Amino acid sequence: MVDIAMIGTGGGMPMVERYLSAALINFKGRKILVDSGEGTQVSMRILGWGFKSIDVICITHSHGDHIVGLPGLLGTIGNSGREEPIIILGPKGIKDVIKGLRVICPYLPYELIIIENPHNIKLSVDKNRMNFEDRFEGDIIINSLELDHSASCIGYNFIINRRPKFDVNKAELNNVPRKLWSTLQKVESVKEDNIIYTKDMVLGDIRKGIKISYITDSRPIKEIINFISRSDLFICEGTYGNNEDMEKAIKNKHMTFSEAANLAKEGMVKELLLTHFSPSLIEPEMYLINATSIFYNTVVAYDRIIKTIKFTD
């Protein structure tokens, strides 16, 4: 099971009831933060999921409404007692951006591991933290896609794998020594008495995982369709609700509700969650029909809405 909370759903500037862009993914008690706009800390405190268990921070781009909240957040995480490294992912140039932001938070009690243009980042997850994973497929795989915005910007997808169950009958049929059963659930192979035993000799069939895609800010380029394909949840910017704002959307390199819905339909996703609303879009629900008429299972996000996605067999 995975929980996703939209920490901030605004774009451009914060509103009284709407903080700027941020989302939090919670899996096995460990967390991935996507973007950190102004107000992220305040909204997170209201949510009550804590700060210390954030292991990965994914930045889409360096515009202020997506990153201004980062320095203070890093300091708060440090004050929470965290000492383990935090992984920061972002587009090309993010290292220099974070170096500049750290002028106001130069001392942190943990290391920052910064990766630009991440692809196939494999993570294992336990109760203590998320770690880089070299074995199996990883509990979580993170990929990115270059988008079409006015700054270097990337979208993300998060594939939460479900490891196969241990199959006692299979292990016995393959004559795998009992003392290797536990080990082969963690590594690819083990050599014992000149015999090589592999993980597939003790594990059952691959089980369906969960896919979450996150796209903001961008025009609706064709590459997005394959990137989000068959996502369980597609979180997409809907800066403009009204189709009459298409000229603004093109000029500012954003999307309308209907454009996001078309991507959801062509990508055959299960659910579309609209976010990143223009400050002028006071009541985005008024324009929901512009999306649902194209892709029915569309929801307008609000700050701290929580979506829970369960594994299915």
Rosetta silent file (secondary structure, phi, psi, omega in degrees, C-alpha in Angstrom):
SEQUENCE: MVDIAMIGTGGGMPMVERYLSAALINFKGRKILVDSGEGTQVSMRILGWGFKSIDVICITHSHGDHIVGLPGLLGTIGNSGREEPIIILGPKGIKDVIKGLRVICPYLPYELIIIENPHNIKLSVDKNRMNFEDRFEGDIIINSLELDHSASCIGYNFIINRRPKFDVNKAELNNVPRKLWSTLQKVESVKEDNIIYTKDMVLGDIRKGIKISYITDSRPIKEIINFISRSDLFICEGTYGNNEDMEKAIKNKHMTFSEAANLAKEGMVKELLLTHFSPSLIEPEMYLINATSIFYNTVVAYDRIIKTIKFTD
SCORE:     score description
SCORE:     0.000 S_00000001
   1 L     0.000  138.389  179.398    0.000    0.000    0.000 S_00000001
   2 E  -126.633  135.974  174.931    1.210    3.506   -0.890 S_00000001
   3 E  -110.010  136.289  176.637   -0.133    6.826    0.401 S_00000001
   4 E  -125.067  124.050  177.053    0.261   10.059   -1.560 S_00000001
   5 E  -114.396  130.649  175.077   -0.493   13.433    0.013 S_00000001
   6 E   -85.082  108.872 -175.930   -0.600   16.639   -2.014 S_00000001
   7 E   -75.816  -41.838  176.869    1.225   19.094    0.244 S_00000001
   8 E  -142.402  138.338 -173.782    0.721   22.114   -1.980 S_00000001
   9 L  -120.904   13.195 -178.021   -1.441   22.459   -5.088 S_00000001
  10 E  -100.246  160.653  174.375   -0.737   26.011   -6.178 S_00000001
  11 L  -129.597  150.759  175.800    1.437   27.484   -8.896 S_00000001
  12 L    86.838  -70.166  179.697    3.023   30.906   -9.243 S_00000001
  13 L  -146.918  148.386 -179.156    2.319   32.359   -5.802 S_00000001
  14 L   -70.386  148.824  175.269    0.859   30.975   -2.557 S_00000001
  15 E  -112.773  169.693 -178.375   -2.747   31.680   -1.658 S_00000001
  16 L   -58.826  -40.432 -177.352   -4.340   31.817    1.781 S_00000001
  17 L  -108.790   13.881 -175.670   -5.817   28.325    1.383 S_00000001
  18 E  -148.789  111.606  176.902   -3.335   26.929   -1.128 S_00000001
  19 L   -82.823  173.082 -176.810    0.392   26.416   -0.702 S_00000001
  20 E   -84.400  171.994 -165.338    2.829   25.967   -3.559 S_00000001
  21 L   -51.856  124.005  173.733    3.801   22.787   -5.353 S_00000001
  22 E  -172.555  146.783  175.644    4.766   19.748   -3.263 S_00000001
  23 E  -144.343  151.497 -176.712    3.677   16.127   -2.845 S_00000001
  24 E  -128.693  125.734  177.987    4.659   13.413   -0.385 S_00000001
  25 E  -105.614  127.645 -176.988    4.773    9.673   -1.092 S_00000001
  26 E  -117.740  118.113  178.955    4.688    7.359    1.924 S_00000001
  27 E  -135.063  119.069 -179.275    5.723    3.703    1.541 S_00000001
  28 L    56.800   31.706  177.507    6.442    1.483    4.538 S_00000001
  29 L    84.567   -6.392  177.332    6.815    4.577    6.688 S_00000001
  30 E  -103.585  154.341 -167.425    9.589    6.063    4.527 S_00000001
  31 E  -132.367  147.432  172.990    8.952    9.091    2.343 S_00000001
  32 E  -119.396  125.021  176.672    9.720   10.715   -0.994 S_00000001
  33 E  -100.706  132.798  175.914    9.021   14.435   -1.358 S_00000001
  34 E  -110.963  113.578 -178.222    8.348   15.857   -4.817 S_00000001
  35 L    67.806  161.791 -178.106    9.127   19.592   -5.006 S_00000001
  36 L  -152.688   70.768  178.948    9.220   21.990   -2.085 S_00000001
  37 L   -72.336  173.920  179.123    7.433   25.227   -2.858 S_00000001
  38 L   -57.747  132.693 -179.856    6.817   28.020   -0.397 S_00000001
  39 L    94.287   -2.537 -177.281    4.680   26.822    2.517 S_00000001
  40 H   -57.185  -46.188 -178.626    5.731   23.169    2.233 S_00000001
  41 H   -61.638  -42.813 -177.975    6.866   22.958    5.871 S_00000001
  42 H   -62.947  -47.206 -179.142    3.691   24.536    7.204 S_00000001
  43 H   -65.040  -37.583  177.771    1.442   22.228    5.199 S_00000001
  44 H   -64.545  -37.731  179.066    3.520   19.191    6.189 S_00000001
  45 H   -66.868  -37.670  176.062    3.171   20.090    9.844 S_00000001
  46 H   -63.467  -41.942  179.863   -0.594   20.327    9.428 S_00000001
  47 H   -62.414  -43.176  174.772   -0.566   16.940    7.707 S_00000001
  48 L    86.037   21.484  179.037    1.417   15.422   10.581 S_00000001
  49 L   -87.916   -5.796  178.044    3.483   12.826    8.702 S_00000001
  50 L    86.849  170.772 -176.889    6.773   14.119   10.128 S_00000001
  51 L  -116.890  -34.438 -170.663   10.046   15.289    8.579 S_00000001
  52 L   -62.702  -27.188 -174.226   12.769   12.905    9.731 S_00000001
  53 L   -91.662   12.970  174.063   11.647    9.998    7.515 S_00000001
  54 E   -80.703  114.709 -177.419   12.066   11.868    4.205 S_00000001
  55 E  -101.566  -27.005 -176.319   14.793    9.931    2.388 S_00000001
  56 E  -134.880  136.976  174.832   14.458   11.258   -1.175 S_00000001
  57 E  -123.285  119.945 -179.655   13.568   14.708   -2.526 S_00000001
  58 E  -105.338  118.302  179.120   12.665   14.956   -6.228 S_00000001
  59 L  -103.554  127.912 -179.846   12.802   18.454   -7.717 S_00000001
  60 L   -77.299  -42.605  177.726   11.077   19.012  -11.051 S_00000001
  61 L  -166.132  175.883 -168.865   12.761   22.354  -11.801 S_00000001
  62 L   -96.844   13.804  173.449   14.259   25.423  -10.189 S_00000001
  63 L   -65.525  145.014 -172.330   11.388   27.903  -10.458 S_00000001
  64 H   -55.686  -35.096 -177.469   10.664   29.442   -7.073 S_00000001
  65 H   -72.309   -0.499  178.045    7.187   27.983   -6.695 S_00000001
  66 H  -119.526   -9.224 -171.496    8.767   24.505   -6.724 S_00000001
  67 H  -141.012  -11.772 -175.619   11.972   24.953   -4.723 S_00000001
  68 L   -60.518  -28.450 -179.374   11.949   28.056   -2.487 S_00000001
  69 L   -78.852   -4.065 -173.022   10.795   25.985    0.493 S_00000001
  70 H   -67.699  -47.397 -176.571   13.773   23.612    0.264 S_00000001
  71 H   -57.540  -46.503  178.857   16.446   25.370    2.408 S_00000001
  72 H   -63.733  -38.048  179.307   14.188   25.742    5.428 S_00000001
  73 H   -63.684  -43.553  178.960   12.931   22.188    5.031 S_00000001
  74 H   -59.926  -39.577  177.395   16.486   20.806    4.976 S_00000001
  75 H   -65.314  -41.630  179.075   17.191   22.700    8.194 S_00000001
  76 H   -64.114  -40.465  177.052   14.050   21.372    9.854 S_00000001
  77 H   -61.460  -40.048  176.469   14.956   17.810    8.873 S_00000001
  78 H   -62.745  -41.464  179.121   18.351   18.387   10.466 S_00000001
  79 H   -68.525  -17.321  179.433   16.721   19.691   13.638 S_00000001
  80 L   -77.742   -8.828  178.453   14.572   16.541   13.737 S_00000001
  81 L   102.027    8.528 -179.362   17.703   14.531   14.497 S_00000001
  82 L   -72.155  137.663  176.757   18.343   13.025   11.111 S_00000001
  83 L  -126.178  -16.802 -179.553   21.933   11.979   10.410 S_00000001
  84 L   -74.962  150.332 -179.745   21.497    9.579    7.449 S_00000001
  85 L   -59.224  153.620  172.750   22.100   10.954    3.917 S_00000001
  86 E  -117.203  134.710  178.813   19.241   12.376    1.856 S_00000001
  87 E   -92.583  128.011  175.146   19.077   11.775   -1.899 S_00000001
  88 E  -116.410  125.587  178.260   18.077   14.775   -4.026 S_00000001
  89 E  -110.785  147.735  179.423   17.104   14.217   -7.661 S_00000001
  90 E  -172.824  178.489 -179.431   16.591   16.954  -10.214 S_00000001
  91 L   -74.272  174.586  176.979   17.168   18.243  -13.742 S_00000001
  92 L   -56.829  131.744 -179.222   20.519   19.270  -15.174 S_00000001
  93 L    98.859   -6.850 -175.779   21.890   22.180  -13.147 S_00000001
  94 H   -66.225  -28.339  178.387   20.192   21.259   -9.876 S_00000001
  95 H   -60.549  -44.912  179.934   23.550   20.825   -8.118 S_00000001
  96 H   -67.374  -38.109  179.156   24.409   24.480   -8.689 S_00000001
  97 H   -62.074  -46.351 -178.567   20.926   25.598   -7.656 S_00000001
  98 H   -68.072  -35.522  175.461   21.108   23.708   -4.368 S_00000001
  99 H   -58.523  -41.525  177.826   24.626   25.003   -3.761 S_00000001
 100 H   -67.756  -43.213 -179.640   23.218   28.520   -4.026 S_00000001
 101 H   -63.916  -29.725 -176.366   20.244   27.807   -1.787 S_00000001
 102 H   -75.818   -0.208  172.749   22.517   26.352    0.874 S_00000001
 103 H   -57.523  -32.266 -179.190   24.069   29.759    1.497 S_00000001
 104 H   -97.879   -0.006  172.873   21.298   30.144    4.086 S_00000001
 105 L  -144.283   63.725 -172.918   21.584   26.579    5.431 S_00000001
 106 L   -71.781  -23.601 -174.351   25.303   25.727    5.156 S_00000001
 107 L  -112.915  112.710  177.177   25.458   23.341    8.096 S_00000001
 108 L  -124.727  143.024 -178.204   23.467   20.135    7.979 S_00000001
 109 L   -82.623   13.801 -179.886   24.047   17.048   10.170 S_00000001
 110 L  -143.265  162.021 -179.826   23.606   14.742    7.166 S_00000001
 111 L   -87.617  144.998  171.352   25.020   14.363    3.646 S_00000001
 112 E  -103.053  123.382  175.847   23.167   15.406    0.492 S_00000001
 113 E  -104.522  109.716 -172.326   23.565   13.006   -2.434 S_00000001
 114 E  -107.633  126.894 -178.754   22.536   14.973   -5.542 S_00000001
 115 E  -124.692  126.272  178.466   21.817   13.251   -8.867 S_00000001
 116 E   -93.862  144.807 -179.907   20.952   15.124  -12.067 S_00000001
 117 L    46.256   62.195 -174.903   18.596   13.688  -14.720 S_00000001
 118 L   -70.805  139.196  174.969   17.937   10.444  -12.792 S_00000001
 119 L  -140.619  132.373  176.733   17.029    7.260  -14.641 S_00000001
 120 L    55.529   46.585  174.545   16.368    3.831  -13.216 S_00000001
 121 E   -79.502  116.075 -177.139   17.221    4.804   -9.653 S_00000001
 122 E  -100.967  131.141 -179.094   16.620    1.641   -7.622 S_00000001
 123 E  -127.232  139.280  168.272   15.839    1.895   -3.929 S_00000001
 124 E   -99.225  151.085 -175.681   15.304   -0.684   -1.231 S_00000001
 125 E  -127.786  126.639  170.162   13.001    0.259    1.624 S_00000001
 126 L  -133.114 -172.398 -174.044   13.116   -0.849    5.243 S_00000001
 127 L   -70.186  -14.558 -175.952   11.920    0.662    8.504 S_00000001
 128 L   -96.964  -36.287 -179.399   15.051    2.771    8.844 S_00000001
 129 L  -177.803  173.182  170.461   15.502    4.395    5.415 S_00000001
 130 E   -95.498  132.646 -179.395   15.561    4.050    1.643 S_00000001
 131 E  -122.540  154.459  170.945   18.894    2.840    0.269 S_00000001
 132 E   -60.106  138.956 -173.892   20.325    2.466   -3.214 S_00000001
 133 L  -121.518  125.020  176.604   19.562   -1.078   -4.387 S_00000001
 134 L  -102.392  -16.114 -175.319   21.742   -3.179   -6.678 S_00000001
 135 L   -98.321  152.619  178.336   19.884   -6.447   -6.173 S_00000001
 136 L    52.467 -151.633 -178.693   16.629   -7.570   -7.797 S_00000001
 137 L   -91.820  -12.541 -174.045   14.425   -4.868   -9.252 S_00000001
 138 L    87.689  149.692  176.445   14.436   -2.684   -6.135 S_00000001
 139 L   -69.687  -37.253  178.800   11.399   -1.858   -4.003 S_00000001
 140 E  -132.769  133.914  173.803   11.054    1.502   -5.796 S_00000001
 141 E  -117.358  129.984 -179.831   12.350    2.526   -9.216 S_00000001
 142 E  -114.324  128.837  175.645   12.441    6.237  -10.112 S_00000001
 143 E  -125.473  160.723  178.813   12.682    7.487  -13.696 S_00000001
 144 E  -130.847  161.503  178.844   12.552   10.971  -15.196 S_00000001
 145 E  -138.513  130.899  177.202   11.464   12.572  -18.461 S_00000001
 146 E   -70.900  129.510 -175.371   12.576   15.902  -19.894 S_00000001
 147 L  -105.933 -179.136 -178.503    9.543   18.165  -20.272 S_00000001
 148 L  -112.808   91.038 -179.421    8.706   21.287  -22.291 S_00000001
 149 L  -134.663  178.955 -177.989    8.807   24.254  -19.944 S_00000001
 150 L   -80.570   -2.665  173.634   10.497   27.649  -19.764 S_00000001
 151 L  -138.215  162.001  176.153   13.263   26.165  -17.580 S_00000001
 152 L   -57.335  120.001 -170.062   15.003   22.789  -17.551 S_00000001
 153 L  -144.034  140.712  178.683   12.257   20.602  -16.085 S_00000001
 154 E  -129.128  148.668  170.712   11.657   16.881  -15.599 S_00000001
 155 E   -98.705  165.427 -177.839    8.692   14.703  -14.774 S_00000001
 156 E  -129.234  148.217  158.998    8.929   11.585  -12.626 S_00000001
 157 E  -126.697  149.091 -176.674    7.432    8.166  -12.419 S_00000001
 158 E  -123.370  116.271  179.156    7.682    5.948   -9.371 S_00000001
 159 E  -105.968  112.134 -179.262    7.321    2.212   -9.800 S_00000001
 160 E   -96.021  107.514 -176.534    6.714    0.475   -6.483 S_00000001
 161 E   -80.477  154.775  175.527    7.560   -3.160   -6.979 S_00000001
 162 E  -118.322  108.955 -174.905    6.041   -6.033   -5.079 S_00000001
 163 L   -65.231  143.640  178.973    8.621   -8.724   -4.470 S_00000001
 164 L   -59.959  150.866  176.592    7.579  -12.308   -5.209 S_00000001
 165 L   -75.056  152.778  173.105    6.553  -14.466   -2.283 S_00000001
 166 E   -71.025  132.472 -176.380    8.825  -17.208   -1.022 S_00000001
 167 L  -112.687  102.328 -176.961    7.595  -20.538   -2.409 S_00000001
 168 H   -59.619  -46.696 -178.738    8.353  -23.434   -0.042 S_00000001
 169 H   -59.326  -41.453  179.901    7.244  -26.099   -2.540 S_00000001
 170 H   -64.558  -42.108  179.710    9.446  -24.612   -5.253 S_00000001
 171 H   -63.172  -40.970 -179.405   12.453  -24.499   -2.947 S_00000001
 172 H   -70.249  -40.995  179.077   11.979  -28.122   -1.949 S_00000001
 173 H   -63.016  -31.744  179.413   11.439  -29.301   -5.534 S_00000001
 174 L   -89.691    5.484  177.328   14.673  -27.571   -6.533 S_00000001
 175 L    56.023   40.000  177.134   16.500  -29.182   -3.596 S_00000001
 176 L   -81.715  125.405  179.223   17.629  -25.847   -2.223 S_00000001
 177 L   -56.834  138.489 -177.644   19.219  -26.286    1.233 S_00000001
 178 H   -56.344  -35.092 -176.852   17.070  -24.738    3.960 S_00000001
 179 H   -66.089  -13.761  179.921   19.961  -22.664    5.236 S_00000001
 180 H   -99.416   -7.708 -175.298   19.941  -20.755    1.902 S_00000001
 181 L   -56.639  -48.811 -177.739   16.220  -19.994    1.792 S_00000001
 182 L   -66.196  -42.902 -178.249   16.473  -16.672    3.585 S_00000001
 183 H   -62.139  -42.076 -176.875   19.593  -15.555    1.702 S_00000001
 184 H   -71.611   -7.310  172.801   18.089  -16.259   -1.726 S_00000001
 185 H   -84.718   -6.344 -175.875   15.219  -13.902   -0.955 S_00000001
 186 L  -120.346  -23.126 -176.615   17.783  -11.090   -0.825 S_00000001
 187 L  -126.280  166.512 -177.577   20.455  -11.912   -3.439 S_00000001
 188 L   -70.547  -42.680 -176.272   20.560  -13.136   -7.034 S_00000001
 189 E  -158.106  160.387  177.527   22.448  -16.387   -6.399 S_00000001
 190 E  -139.107  138.318  176.978   24.480  -18.390   -3.882 S_00000001
 191 E  -103.577  126.748 -177.867   27.132  -21.044   -4.506 S_00000001
 192 E  -140.947  123.632 -179.684   27.122  -23.996   -2.108 S_00000001
 193 L    52.734   43.396  178.575   29.112  -27.219   -2.536 S_00000001
 194 L    64.909   16.713  175.327   29.932  -26.196   -6.121 S_00000001
 195 E  -115.003  132.783  178.693   26.229  -25.830   -6.940 S_00000001
 196 E   -95.823  121.839  177.603   24.779  -22.442   -7.867 S_00000001
 197 E  -106.573  131.843 -177.680   21.336  -21.737   -6.428 S_00000001
 198 E  -111.666  162.290 -176.575   19.382  -18.772   -7.863 S_00000001
 199 H   -59.975  -34.585 -177.884   16.542  -16.656   -6.510 S_00000001
 200 H   -68.839   -7.963  177.891   14.066  -18.025   -9.073 S_00000001
 201 H   -84.042  -10.054 -178.332   14.490  -21.455   -7.451 S_00000001
 202 L  -128.409  -10.112 -176.200   12.770  -20.253   -4.273 S_00000001
 203 E  -105.528  149.303  179.465   10.548  -17.347   -5.327 S_00000001
 204 L   -81.382 -162.180 -177.490    7.077  -17.433   -6.840 S_00000001
 205 L   -69.451  154.504  175.453    5.680  -15.454   -9.779 S_00000001
 206 L   -64.936  137.182 -179.606    6.216  -11.705  -10.184 S_00000001
 207 E  -107.362  149.691 -177.560    3.362   -9.727   -8.660 S_00000001
 208 E   -64.309  133.964  178.318    1.835   -6.513  -10.019 S_00000001
 209 E   -97.491 -156.502 -179.600    3.257   -3.342   -8.528 S_00000001
 210 E  -127.822  138.081  177.854    2.077    0.270   -8.391 S_00000001
 211 E  -123.080  126.810  177.550    2.976    3.086  -10.794 S_00000001
 212 E  -121.354  129.841  178.430    2.655    6.773   -9.945 S_00000001
 213 E  -118.628  144.219 -174.714    3.493    9.485  -12.487 S_00000001
 214 E  -134.855  113.690 -176.845    4.056   13.170  -11.733 S_00000001
 215 E  -126.584  111.397  172.436    4.135   15.791  -14.507 S_00000001
 216 L  -170.580  132.865    4.537    4.529   19.522  -13.830 S_00000001
 217 L  -106.961  144.862 -177.295    5.330   22.010  -15.388 S_00000001
 218 L  -173.516  158.357  161.902    5.022   21.349  -19.115 S_00000001
 219 L   -78.668  160.699 -175.558    3.192   21.543  -22.367 S_00000001
 220 L   -81.451   75.285 -179.477    1.555   18.194  -23.306 S_00000001
 221 L   -74.378  153.911 -174.341    4.366   16.640  -25.369 S_00000001
 222 L   -64.020  -27.964 -178.599    3.834   13.210  -26.948 S_00000001
 223 H   -63.344  -22.594 -179.752    6.662   11.613  -24.932 S_00000001
 224 H   -64.244  -34.682 -173.860    4.568   11.947  -21.792 S_00000001
 225 H   -57.844  -49.911  179.250    2.052    9.373  -23.041 S_00000001
 226 H   -69.377  -35.030 -178.148    4.438    6.429  -22.961 S_00000001
 227 H   -63.294  -38.852 -178.071    6.081    7.696  -19.772 S_00000001
 228 H   -93.902    0.001 -170.735    2.797    7.680  -17.822 S_00000001
 229 L   -47.316  126.236  175.926    1.389    4.601  -19.548 S_00000001
 230 L    57.852   32.467  174.759   -0.961    2.556  -17.339 S_00000001
 231 L   -66.848  143.983  172.950   -0.164    4.530  -14.202 S_00000001
 232 L   -71.499  -33.720  176.300   -2.340    3.791  -11.198 S_00000001
 233 E  -141.185  126.509  177.272   -2.241    7.505  -10.426 S_00000001
 234 E  -113.179  108.362  177.626   -1.275   10.298  -12.823 S_00000001
 235 E   -94.289  119.646 -173.060   -0.628   13.589  -11.034 S_00000001
 236 E  -137.305  145.202  176.407   -0.592   16.347  -13.618 S_00000001
 237 E   -64.549  142.623  173.068   -0.525   20.105  -13.706 S_00000001
 238 L  -137.989   65.254 -173.856   -3.740   21.853  -14.601 S_00000001
 239 L   -57.820  -37.484 -178.050   -2.641   25.464  -14.396 S_00000001
 240 E  -121.478  126.355  179.915   -5.628   26.639  -16.423 S_00000001
 241 L   -85.372  -33.614 -174.561   -9.115   25.188  -16.083 S_00000001
 242 L   -85.676  129.274  177.921  -10.810   27.181  -18.807 S_00000001
 243 H   -61.359  -22.227  178.841  -10.231   26.112  -22.412 S_00000001
 244 H   -71.030  -10.100  178.697  -10.332   29.801  -23.339 S_00000001
 245 H   -92.565   16.477 -177.238   -6.970   30.177  -21.549 S_00000001
 246 H   -58.322  -38.761  179.849   -5.193   28.059  -24.156 S_00000001
 247 H   -61.108  -40.681  176.828   -3.223   31.043  -25.429 S_00000001
 248 H   -65.292  -41.721 -179.029   -1.860   31.635  -21.912 S_00000001
 249 H   -60.596  -43.637  179.520   -1.064   27.961  -21.519 S_00000001
 250 H   -67.098  -45.326 -178.591    0.977   27.923  -24.721 S_00000001
 251 H   -61.769  -43.473 -175.288    2.753   31.183  -23.930 S_00000001
 252 H   -93.890    2.327  179.176    3.675   30.153  -20.364 S_00000001
 253 L    57.766   55.353  174.505    4.308   26.487  -21.252 S_00000001
 254 L  -128.460 -171.350 -178.996    1.631   25.021  -18.995 S_00000001
 255 L  -126.192  157.687  168.986   -1.491   22.914  -19.545 S_00000001
 256 E   -94.412  167.034  176.476   -5.242   23.260  -19.396 S_00000001
 257 H   -55.761  -43.707 -175.758   -7.490   20.693  -17.687 S_00000001
 258 H   -66.730  -35.016  178.467   -8.533   19.297  -21.057 S_00000001
 259 H   -67.456  -42.016  176.435   -4.923   18.825  -22.196 S_00000001
 260 H   -62.551  -39.761 -179.762   -4.072   16.919  -19.008 S_00000001
 261 H   -65.867  -37.385  177.160   -7.185   14.780  -19.488 S_00000001
 262 H   -63.115  -40.217  176.476   -6.174   13.930  -23.047 S_00000001
 263 H   -62.209  -44.519  179.555   -2.800   12.712  -21.790 S_00000001
 264 H   -59.570  -42.490 -179.513   -4.547   10.583  -19.141 S_00000001
 265 H   -66.051  -47.570 -177.953   -6.823    9.059  -21.762 S_00000001
 266 H   -69.860  -29.344  178.272   -4.045    8.299  -24.246 S_00000001
 267 L   -83.598   -4.440  177.960   -1.800    6.980  -21.472 S_00000001
 268 L    54.041   44.901  178.410   -4.580    4.657  -20.255 S_00000001
 269 L   -81.151  166.254  179.693   -4.036    5.628  -16.628 S_00000001
 270 L   -84.627  -39.078 -177.157   -6.459    4.650  -13.873 S_00000001
 271 L  -147.335  141.051  176.314   -6.905    8.060  -12.250 S_00000001
 272 E  -109.954  128.201  177.408   -5.940   11.656  -13.005 S_00000001
 273 E  -117.313  112.264 -177.514   -5.258   14.063  -10.149 S_00000001
 274 E   -84.577  140.379 -178.853   -5.063   17.702  -11.249 S_00000001
 275 E  -150.372 -172.904  176.887   -2.797   20.137   -9.388 S_00000001
 276 L    59.207   61.276 -175.988   -0.637   23.299   -9.777 S_00000001
 277 E   -87.411  140.516  176.094   -3.501   25.753  -10.174 S_00000001
 278 L   -59.651  146.453  176.842   -3.005   29.347  -11.284 S_00000001
 279 L   -56.673  -25.906  179.091   -3.603   31.975   -8.563 S_00000001
 280 L   -78.985  -11.412 -179.133   -6.477   33.223  -10.720 S_00000001
 281 L   -91.486   78.906 -173.762   -8.107   29.789  -10.593 S_00000001
 282 L   -68.910  -42.351 -179.700   -9.921   30.312   -7.288 S_00000001
 283 L  -123.812   82.189 -177.535  -12.415   27.457   -7.709 S_00000001
 284 H   -60.500  -24.362  179.839  -10.869   24.819   -9.996 S_00000001
 285 H   -59.994  -25.997 -179.561  -13.862   22.522   -9.422 S_00000001
 286 H   -61.865  -24.944 -175.639  -15.892   24.832  -11.651 S_00000001
 287 H  -108.987   10.160 -177.382  -13.897   23.620  -14.651 S_00000001
 288 L   -58.260  -33.390 -179.175  -13.680   19.931  -13.758 S_00000001
 289 H   -58.157  -29.100  179.659  -16.137   19.095  -16.544 S_00000001
 290 H   -65.561  -23.017  176.311  -13.484   20.167  -19.069 S_00000001
 291 H   -95.500  -47.147 -174.619  -11.429   17.191  -17.893 S_00000001
 292 H   -67.054  -23.521  176.647  -14.101   14.614  -17.013 S_00000001
 293 L   -69.333  -17.285  178.261  -15.749   14.987  -20.408 S_00000001
 294 L  -104.840  -46.290  179.809  -12.508   13.556  -21.834 S_00000001
 295 L  -133.415  105.655 -168.302  -11.274   11.364  -18.980 S_00000001
 296 L   -60.923  -43.512 -173.437  -13.995   10.562  -16.462 S_00000001
 297 L   -82.369   63.765 -179.943  -11.874    9.465  -13.495 S_00000001
 298 E  -115.139  138.036  179.712  -10.407   12.903  -12.844 S_00000001
 299 E  -127.039  139.916  173.430  -10.129   14.553   -9.427 S_00000001
 300 E   -87.669  122.081 -178.786   -9.243   18.141   -8.544 S_00000001
 301 L   -76.019  160.537  170.676   -6.581   18.097   -5.834 S_00000001
 302 L  -143.279  163.082 -176.452   -6.515   20.350   -2.774 S_00000001
 303 L   -58.560  125.617  177.048   -3.858   20.821   -0.135 S_00000001
 304 L    74.213   17.767  166.822   -3.360   17.648    1.931 S_00000001
 305 L   -62.686  140.494 -179.081   -5.715   15.462   -0.075 S_00000001
 306 E  -119.491  128.943  174.463   -4.538   11.867    0.463 S_00000001
 307 E  -111.944  130.513  178.061   -4.733    9.100   -2.121 S_00000001
 308 E  -113.118  126.734  179.516   -4.166    5.497   -1.032 S_00000001
 309 E  -116.755  124.925 -178.672   -3.228    2.905   -3.648 S_00000001
 310 L  -101.897  149.397  174.345   -3.321   -0.766   -2.703 S_00000001
 311 L   -67.549  144.221  175.596   -1.487   -3.635   -4.346 S_00000001
 312 L  -124.236  145.071  179.447   -3.687   -5.930   -6.403 S_00000001
 313 L   -82.826    0.000    0.000   -2.977   -9.554   -7.320 S_00000001
